């Protein structure tokens, strides 16, 4: 059973664990959860808008029935690799508040792989910071980058926006233009 307590003070950028069911088992057949990074806190995007504030969690690990799932299985189960549980404290249909998402201490040992597409999350953050709109990270992205940085930049954009990238031909100076519709216009966006 998990010893971490749920909190309503979860912020964008926090590492979290979201449980599928009321129990908080981390091992055994009752262990059913996702772990990941909160990339937004907003209602569910169209066409399934319900008006409920939700954590948009970019999944880095999935455990179901005590079995760790492979990345391809995660993408098959979760559209674009995102989980969208309601924000802690949201009233459920029977009146009880939700509390199924807990913040994970970033310094604690965890069995979660801290990578996406083979790149460490910290490196993805730096790559995304280099191409995002500094005034609005949810905005469309268009940037010219070194060809050598393409793979990590494309992975960073997908990780933080849940959208694919497009590229234009390589320039003579060894750069390529990379673009994305951005988080807001993507499947997880706050449309």
C-alpha positions, -999 to +999 in steps of 0.1 A: +000+000+000+012+035-008+024+057+021+020+089+002-011+110+009-033+125-018-031+163-021-051+190-038-020+210-042-007+193-073+008+217-099+018+215-135+052+198-137+047+176-106+054+139-108+022+121-097+006+087-093-031+083-103-048+052-089-076+035-109-094+023-078-098+034-041-070+011-029-034+024-031-015-008-036+018-005-054+024-042-059+003-073-063-029-079-083-047-049-068-019-025-080-036-005-108-022+030-115-004+053-138+026+075-130+036+106-149+041+143-152+012+168-149+013+189-181-019+208-176-049+212-153-080+219-173-114+204-183-114+174-207-110+185-243-137+183-270-156+163-280-159+149-244-161+181-225-177+176-191-167+209-174-148+190-147-112+202-140-088+174-146-051+166-143-036+160-178-009+135-169+017+125-195+021+088-186+056+075-179+046+042-163+014+020-162+008-008-138-024-029-140-030-060-119+006-056-106+020-059-141+040-031-156+028-023-191+051-016-221+050+019-237+031+006-268+005-009-245+001+025-227-004+043-260-030+017-271-050+022-238-045+060-233-050+083-262-017+101-269-003+087-236-024+110-214-045+101-183-072+127-174-084+120-138-105+146-120-087+171-098-086+159-062-116+173-042-140+170-072-173+157-059-182+122-073-217+112-083-224+099-047-210+131-031-176+119-019-146+140-031-120+124-053-085+119-040-070+093-064-040+113-075-010+118-053+022+138-057+053+116-057+084+129-040+109+135-068+138+125-046+122+092-035+133+059-052+107+048-076+105+019-101+092+043-128+113+048-159+120+086-161+121+086-199+100+091-229+110+078-263+144+070-247+151+105-235+153+116-198+124+138-188+148+166-177+164+167-212+129+168-228+121+198-206+151+217-218+145+208-254+108+219-251+118+252-234+140+260-264+111+258-289+079+267-270+064+302-270+078+316-237+045+336-232+022+306-238+035+270-238+001+258-252+005+279-284+015+264-318+052+258-322+074+267-352+112+267-347+144+262-366+167+237-349+199+218-356+193+185-374+212+168-346+185+180-321+155+168-341+149+135-323+149+149-288+129+181-298+102+160-316+099+137-285+098+168-262+070+184-283+050+152-283+056+147-245+044+182-235+017+188-262+004+154-270+007+163-307+029+151-335+055+173-353+060+183-389+092+192-405+104+211-436+134+202-456+169+206-441+186+239-448+221+243-461+232+254-427+223+221-411+190+232-396+154+220-400+121+237-393+100+218-368+064+227-361+033+215-341-003+226-337+005+229-300-012+216-268-042+240-271-052+228-305-043+191-299-064+163-285-057+171-249-059+209-253-081+234-235-102+241-266 
